Amino acid sequence: MADLWTGLGGALRAMQSAELVAVLLAIAYLLLVVRENIWCWAAAFASTSIYLVLFFHVQLYMESALQIFYLAMAIYGWWQWRHGGAGGGQLEISVWPISRHARIMLAIVFLSLCSGWLLATRTHAAFPYLDSFTTWSAVITTYMVARKILENWLYWFVIDSVSIYLYLKRGMTLTALLFALYLVLVVIGYWRWRRHYRDAADAVPA
């Protein structure tokens, strides 16, 4: 019995250590995104690899599956930021029309209801509908980051707020604290990108 408790304690400490590393890498990712530094995608790839395992362990299956998408998007984002601009050059910040955002929001609600129902009826997933909402929202918003769409920061504010609740309920305190920090960085990131977008627009000859 003592050996069992020792083994469980070691596994818990290992998980907490892994979560701490993932948190630090995730913070580095967002700080680099705010500064429009392409190395954000390398930090994202490393952090995502760790979270893929952690989320599966705490039965947030949609969050775990989302990490596979994040790994692919880290590679895509790196390429887009380096070669996705005009003439294959550096990508610049842009905006999407309100009509496109309205369609995106409807799609998120529909997909969240569908996958939430499947998880609720076919698995033991925790918080299937909220988990689905944050997952589908993050899928679209991560693509927006890869394309340097200004409004991505507004989406992240909502996603991160809901995520804090999810992680606290599943005992992932460090990750919940990370997302609380994200809320602050999201606001900073939005205003920084907005200023850069306006400066670039003002620099274009009439």
PyMOL commands that set and color helices and strands:
alter all, ss='L'
color gray80, all
select helices_A, chain A and resi 2-34+40-57+61-83+86-88+98-122+128-146+152-169+173-203
alter helices_A, ss='H'
color red, helices_A
deselect
rebuild
show_as cartoon
